[in-house]
Amino acid sequence: MNLFHKHSKMKTPIKNTKVPERQRDFSLNVVGLGLLAVFFGVGMAIRLGTGAAPSLIEYVVLCTTPILAMVIMALFPRWTSAVKLLIIFIAILLAWRISGAPYAIVFAAAGALLAPSVQKMAEWERAIILRFGKFHRVKGPGLFLLMPFAERVAKVVDLRIRVTDFTAETTLTLDSVTVTVDAICFWLVWDSEKAVCEVQDYEDAVILSSKTALRSAVSKNTLSTFLERGDVIEEHIREEVDKKTTEWGITVQHIEITDVQIPEKLQDSLSHQAQMEREKKGRVLLAEAEIEIARKLEEAAEIYDAHDTALLLKSFSVLNEGLKAGNSMMLVPNSIAEELKSKDVFGLQALNEIRRNAAEKEDTNGRS
């Protein structure tokens, strides 16, 4: 048996997990430290007013006593008997060792015990208060008081929208393809009491529920459906998770699938398949265009057959376009050439007649 065997860490479905916070009954803040300073100042004033000035050693002891008490409170922020007995022991010891010090010690001890009673919550925080282990109230934001030894802050709940990423590893789709899906979940707490009292760890509960719904959605759809209808599947997952979390005072606003990982061999096959699909769609579109053009040409032929003038105008339009292109030679059907010759569209016959008349006049003048 290997005594030095290193246990492997279990993989968690929650990425970027947080370190669990240490349980505490209260937290020290500036207001509590100010209250301690006031009590200590009053005690020192009474000490100086009721007897001779303390020596340097007494000053050091009196000043370090509340500081030591605050350090203990900060390290062990719980209403435990050990902390209370330690503070009482220090107070009794100092009262016995320092002459005329009981007033200062008593006020310092009272300030050390009352300082944690003043708590402060930010605008987006809510504190769950337990009194003798039973739920009492929800406090925050701002300042509020705790009853020493009787009340404690069970948990501080953040009401802001949270974003948590998670993964569903090695999941089979409906067509037996192994995929790994990464997603992120947007959620918030709207009822602090339910979130803390109804479920042990509401953060893990939300993410594990999302992971389960994601795996279920992957297994119920083929890979192509999962990739093509991602928005619909995301909304379905959100609805499934929100049904569970509503009972805990939590709302899931949105779930987004960020990455879908598939085997490399399958990626090549899918890439080839996608290329073939694109070629198929291109050929189908080309064939549909040819059909549409043929239908339009058929309609045009019917119109030209019924209207000879329209056909002639179309022929002239074709010639006009060719002339605009600057072609030096054009091939036209005989029918169009005969039509142009008979009707002298371009005025060529008139031009020849003018040239013929001019030549005859020159011959006449030459003879005379």
C-alpha positions as CSV (number, residue, x, y, z in Angstrom):
1,M,0.0,0.0,0.0
2,N,1.5,3.3,-1.0
3,L,1.1,5.8,1.8
4,F,2.3,8.6,-0.3
5,H,-0.2,8.1,-3.0
6,K,-1.6,11.5,-4.3
7,H,-5.3,11.5,-4.7
8,S,-6.4,12.8,-8.0
9,K,-8.8,15.7,-7.9
10,M,-12.2,14.9,-9.1
11,K,-13.3,16.8,-12.2
12,T,-16.1,19.2,-11.5
13,P,-18.8,20.1,-14.0
14,I,-18.4,23.8,-12.9
15,K,-15.5,25.6,-14.5
16,N,-13.6,28.2,-12.5
17,T,-15.0,27.0,-9.2
18,K,-14.6,29.3,-6.2
19,V,-12.9,28.4,-3.0
20,P,-15.6,27.8,-0.3
21,E,-15.8,30.7,2.2
22,R,-15.1,30.1,5.8
23,Q,-18.3,30.2,7.9
24,R,-18.6,33.3,9.9
25,D,-21.3,34.8,12.2
26,F,-20.3,38.5,11.6
27,S,-17.7,40.7,9.9
28,L,-15.8,43.6,11.3
29,N,-16.1,47.0,9.6
30,V,-15.2,50.6,10.1
31,V,-18.3,51.4,12.2
32,G,-17.6,48.5,14.6
33,L,-14.0,49.6,15.0
34,G,-15.1,53.1,15.7
35,L,-17.5,51.9,18.4
36,L,-14.6,50.0,20.0
37,A,-12.5,53.1,19.9
38,V,-15.3,55.1,21.6
39,F,-15.7,52.5,24.4
40,F,-11.9,52.3,24.9
41,G,-11.6,56.1,25.0
42,V,-14.3,56.3,27.6
43,G,-12.6,53.6,29.7
44,M,-9.3,55.4,29.5
45,A,-10.8,58.7,30.5
46,I,-12.4,57.1,33.5
47,R,-9.1,55.5,34.4
48,L,-7.2,58.7,34.2
49,G,-9.9,60.6,36.2
50,T,-10.1,58.1,39.0
51,G,-6.4,57.5,39.9
52,A,-2.8,58.3,39.2
53,A,-1.4,58.3,35.7
54,P,-0.6,54.7,34.5
55,S,3.0,53.7,33.8
56,L,4.4,53.1,30.4
57,I,3.8,49.4,30.7
58,E,0.2,49.9,31.7
59,Y,-0.3,52.2,28.7
60,V,1.1,49.5,26.4
61,V,-1.1,46.8,28.0
62,L,-4.2,48.9,27.9
63,C,-3.7,49.8,24.3
64,T,-2.8,46.3,23.1
65,T,-5.8,44.7,24.8
66,P,-8.5,45.9,22.4
67,I,-6.2,45.4,19.4
68,L,-5.7,41.8,20.5
69,A,-9.4,41.3,21.0
70,M,-10.1,42.7,17.4
71,V,-7.4,40.4,16.0
72,I,-9.1,37.4,17.6
73,M,-12.5,38.5,16.4
74,A,-11.1,38.9,12.8
75,L,-9.4,35.5,12.9
76,F,-12.4,33.7,14.5
77,P,-15.5,35.6,13.4
78,R,-18.0,33.4,15.3
79,W,-19.9,33.7,18.6
80,T,-18.1,30.7,20.0
81,S,-17.4,30.0,23.6
82,A,-13.7,29.9,23.0
83,V,-13.6,33.5,21.8
84,K,-15.8,34.7,24.7
85,L,-13.8,32.9,27.3
86,L,-10.5,34.2,25.9
87,I,-11.8,37.8,26.0
88,I,-13.1,37.3,29.6
89,F,-9.8,35.7,30.6
90,I,-7.8,38.6,29.3
91,A,-10.0,41.1,31.0
92,I,-9.7,39.3,34.4
93,L,-5.9,39.0,34.0
94,L,-5.4,42.6,33.2
95,A,-7.7,43.8,36.0
96,W,-5.7,41.7,38.5
97,R,-2.3,42.8,37.2
98,I,-2.9,46.5,36.6
99,S,-3.9,48.7,39.6
100,G,-6.9,50.9,38.9
101,A,-7.5,49.4,35.4
102,P,-10.9,47.6,35.8
103,Y,-12.9,50.5,34.3
104,A,-10.7,50.7,31.2
105,I,-10.6,46.9,30.8
106,V,-14.4,46.6,31.2
107,F,-15.1,49.3,28.6
108,A,-12.5,47.8,26.3
109,A,-14.0,44.3,26.6
110,A,-17.5,45.7,26.1
111,G,-16.4,47.5,23.0
112,A,-14.7,44.4,21.7
113,L,-18.0,42.4,22.1
114,L,-20.3,45.1,20.7
115,A,-18.1,46.1,17.7
116,P,-19.1,43.0,15.7
117,S,-22.8,43.7,16.4
118,V,-22.7,46.6,13.9
119,Q,-22.9,45.2,10.4
120,K,-23.0,46.8,7.0
121,M,-24.2,45.5,3.6
122,A,-23.7,46.9,0.2
123,E,-26.6,47.9,-2.1
124,W,-26.6,44.5,-3.9
125,E,-26.2,42.4,-0.7
126,R,-28.7,40.8,1.6
127,A,-27.8,39.2,5.0
128,I,-29.7,36.2,6.2
129,I,-30.0,36.5,10.0
130,L,-30.5,33.5,12.3
131,R,-31.5,33.9,15.9
132,F,-30.6,30.8,18.0
133,G,-30.3,28.8,14.8
134,K,-33.8,29.8,13.5
135,F,-34.4,32.1,10.6
136,H,-35.2,35.6,11.9
137,R,-35.0,38.2,9.1
138,V,-33.3,39.5,6.0
139,K,-31.3,42.7,6.4
140,G,-29.6,45.1,4.0
141,P,-28.5,47.2,2.4
142,G,-26.9,49.7,4.9
143,L,-26.2,49.4,8.6
144,F,-28.0,47.1,11.0
145,L,-27.4,45.6,14.5
146,L,-26.9,42.0,15.6
147,M,-27.8,40.8,19.1
148,P,-24.5,39.5,20.5
149,F,-24.3,35.8,21.0
150,A,-27.9,35.3,19.9
151,E,-27.9,36.3,16.3
152,R,-25.5,35.6,13.5
153,V,-25.2,36.2,9.7
154,A,-25.8,32.8,8.2
155,K,-25.0,33.9,4.6
156,V,-24.6,37.1,2.5
157,V,-26.5,36.8,-0.8
158,D,-25.5,38.8,-3.9
159,L,-28.6,39.9,-5.8
160,R,-26.7,40.9,-9.0
161,I,-26.8,38.9,-12.2
162,R,-24.2,36.2,-12.2
163,V,-22.5,34.5,-15.1
164,T,-21.2,31.0,-14.6
165,D,-19.7,28.7,-17.2
166,F,-20.1,24.9,-17.1
167,T,-19.5,21.9,-19.4
168,A,-21.2,18.7,-20.4
169,E,-18.5,16.2,-21.2
170,T,-18.7,13.1,-23.5
171,T,-22.4,13.3,-24.4
172,L,-24.0,11.2,-27.1
173,T,-26.3,12.9,-29.5
174,L,-29.4,11.2,-31.0
175,D,-27.3,10.0,-34.0
176,S,-24.6,8.5,-31.6
177,V,-22.0,11.3,-32.0
178,T,-19.8,12.0,-29.0
179,V,-19.6,15.7,-28.3
180,T,-18.4,18.0,-25.5
181,V,-20.5,21.1,-25.0
182,D,-19.5,24.3,-23.1
183,A,-22.1,26.8,-22.0
184,I,-22.7,29.8,-19.8
185,C,-25.6,30.5,-17.5
186,F,-27.0,34.0,-16.6
187,W,-28.9,33.9,-13.4
188,L,-29.9,35.9,-10.3
189,V,-31.3,35.5,-6.8
190,W,-34.6,37.4,-6.2
191,D,-35.6,35.8,-2.9
192,S,-32.6,35.5,-0.5
193,E,-34.5,33.6,2.2
194,K,-35.5,30.8,-0.2
195,A,-32.1,30.6,-1.8
196,V,-30.4,30.0,1.6
197,C,-33.1,28.1,3.5
198,E,-34.5,25.8,0.7
199,V,-31.2,24.5,-0.8
200,Q,-27.9,23.8,0.7
201,D,-25.7,25.4,-2.0
202,Y,-27.8,27.3,-4.5
203,E,-24.9,28.1,-6.8
204,D,-24.0,24.5,-7.3
205,A,-27.6,23.6,-7.6
206,V,-28.2,26.0,-10.4
207,I,-25.2,24.9,-12.4
208,L,-25.7,21.2,-11.9
209,S,-29.4,21.6,-13.0
210,S,-28.2,23.5,-16.1
211,K,-25.7,20.8,-16.9
212,T,-28.3,18.0,-16.6
213,A,-30.7,19.9,-18.8
214,L,-27.9,20.5,-21.4
215,R,-27.0,16.8,-21.5
216,S,-30.7,15.9,-21.9
217,A,-31.1,18.3,-24.8
218,V,-27.9,17.0,-26.5
219,S,-29.1,13.4,-26.2
220,K,-32.6,14.2,-27.7
221,N,-31.3,15.9,-30.9
222,T,-29.0,14.9,-33.7
223,L,-25.8,16.8,-34.2
224,S,-27.0,18.7,-37.2
225,T,-30.2,19.8,-35.4
226,F,-28.2,20.8,-32.4
227,L,-25.9,23.0,-34.5
228,E,-28.7,24.5,-36.7
229,R,-31.3,25.1,-34.0
230,G,-29.0,26.3,-31.2
231,D,-31.3,29.2,-30.2
232,V,-34.3,27.0,-29.8
233,I,-32.4,24.5,-27.8
234,E,-30.9,27.2,-25.5
235,E,-34.4,28.5,-24.7
236,H,-35.7,25.0,-24.0
237,I,-32.8,24.4,-21.6
238,R,-33.5,27.7,-19.9
239,E,-37.2,26.9,-19.4
240,E,-36.4,23.5,-17.9
241,V,-33.8,24.9,-15.4
242,D,-36.0,27.9,-14.5
243,K,-38.9,25.5,-13.5
244,K,-36.6,24.0,-10.8
245,T,-34.9,27.2,-9.6
246,T,-38.0,29.3,-9.2
247,E,-38.8,27.3,-6.1
248,W,-35.5,28.4,-4.7
249,G,-36.0,32.1,-5.3
250,I,-33.7,32.0,-8.4
251,T,-34.4,33.0,-12.0
252,V,-32.4,31.8,-14.9
253,Q,-32.4,34.6,-17.5
254,H,-30.4,33.0,-20.3
255,I,-28.2,30.0,-21.3
256,E,-25.8,30.3,-24.1
257,I,-23.9,27.4,-25.8
258,T,-20.4,28.7,-26.4
259,D,-18.6,25.7,-27.9
260,V,-19.4,22.3,-29.3
261,Q,-16.4,20.0,-29.7
262,I,-16.6,16.9,-31.9
263,P,-14.0,14.3,-32.9
264,E,-11.4,15.4,-35.6
265,K,-12.3,12.6,-38.0
266,L,-15.9,13.6,-37.9
267,Q,-15.0,17.3,-38.5
268,D,-13.4,16.3,-41.8
269,S,-16.5,14.3,-42.8
270,L,-18.8,17.2,-41.8
271,S,-16.7,19.7,-43.7
272,H,-16.8,17.5,-46.9
273,Q,-20.6,17.0,-46.4
274,A,-21.1,20.8,-46.0
275,Q,-19.1,21.4,-49.2
276,M,-21.2,19.0,-51.1
277,E,-24.4,20.5,-49.7
278,R,-23.2,24.0,-50.9
279,E,-22.5,22.6,-54.4
280,K,-25.9,20.9,-54.4
281,K,-27.7,24.2,-53.4
282,G,-25.7,26.1,-56.1
283,R,-26.7,23.7,-58.8
284,V,-30.3,23.7,-57.7
285,L,-30.4,27.5,-57.7
286,L,-28.9,27.6,-61.2
287,A,-31.5,25.1,-62.5
288,E,-34.3,27.1,-60.9
289,A,-32.9,30.3,-62.6
290,E,-32.8,28.5,-66.0
291,I,-36.4,27.4,-65.5
292,E,-37.5,30.9,-64.6
293,I,-35.6,32.3,-67.6
294,A,-37.2,29.8,-70.0
295,R,-40.7,30.7,-68.7
296,K,-40.0,34.4,-69.3
297,L,-38.7,33.7,-72.8
298,E,-41.7,31.6,-73.5
299,E,-44.0,34.5,-72.5
300,A,-41.9,37.0,-74.6
301,A,-42.1,34.7,-77.6
302,E,-45.9,34.6,-77.4
303,I,-45.9,38.4,-77.2
304,Y,-43.5,38.8,-80.2
305,D,-45.5,36.2,-82.2
306,A,-48.7,38.2,-81.7
307,H,-47.1,41.6,-82.4
308,D,-44.7,41.9,-85.3
309,T,-43.9,45.5,-84.4
310,A,-42.8,44.5,-81.0
311,L,-40.4,41.9,-82.6
312,L,-39.1,44.6,-84.9
313,L,-38.5,47.0,-82.1
314,K,-36.7,44.3,-80.2
315,S,-34.4,43.7,-83.2
316,F,-33.6,47.4,-83.5
317,S,-32.9,47.4,-79.8
318,V,-30.4,44.6,-80.2
319,L,-28.7,46.4,-83.1
320,N,-28.6,49.6,-81.1
321,E,-26.9,47.8,-78.2
322,G,-24.3,46.4,-80.5
323,L,-23.5,49.7,-82.1
324,K,-23.1,51.3,-78.7
325,A,-20.6,48.6,-77.9
326,G,-18.4,49.9,-80.7
327,N,-18.3,46.7,-82.7
328,S,-16.8,47.2,-86.2
329,M,-18.7,44.2,-87.7
330,M,-22.1,42.8,-86.8
331,L,-23.8,39.7,-88.0
332,V,-27.6,40.1,-88.3
333,P,-30.3,37.7,-89.7
334,N,-31.3,38.2,-93.4
335,S,-34.8,39.0,-92.4
336,I,-33.6,42.0,-90.4
337,A,-31.2,43.1,-93.2
338,E,-34.1,43.0,-95.8
339,E,-36.3,44.9,-93.5
340,L,-33.7,47.6,-93.0
341,K,-33.1,47.7,-96.8
342,S,-36.7,48.0,-97.7
343,K,-37.6,50.7,-95.2
344,D,-34.2,52.5,-95.4
345,V,-34.1,52.8,-91.6
346,F,-30.6,54.2,-91.5
347,G,-31.0,56.5,-94.6
348,L,-28.5,54.6,-96.8
349,Q,-30.7,54.7,-99.9
350,A,-31.1,58.4,-99.6
351,L,-27.4,58.9,-99.2
352,N,-26.7,56.8,-102.3
353,E,-29.3,58.8,-104.3
354,I,-27.6,62.1,-103.3
355,R,-24.2,60.7,-104.4
356,R,-25.7,59.5,-107.7
357,N,-27.2,62.9,-108.4
358,A,-24.0,64.7,-107.6
359,A,-22.0,62.4,-110.0
360,E,-24.5,63.0,-112.8
361,K,-24.1,66.8,-112.4
362,E,-20.4,66.5,-112.6
363,D,-20.6,64.5,-115.9
364,T,-23.0,67.0,-117.4
365,N,-20.7,69.9,-116.5
366,G,-17.7,68.1,-118.0
367,R,-19.4,67.6,-121.3
368,S,-20.5,71.1,-121.7
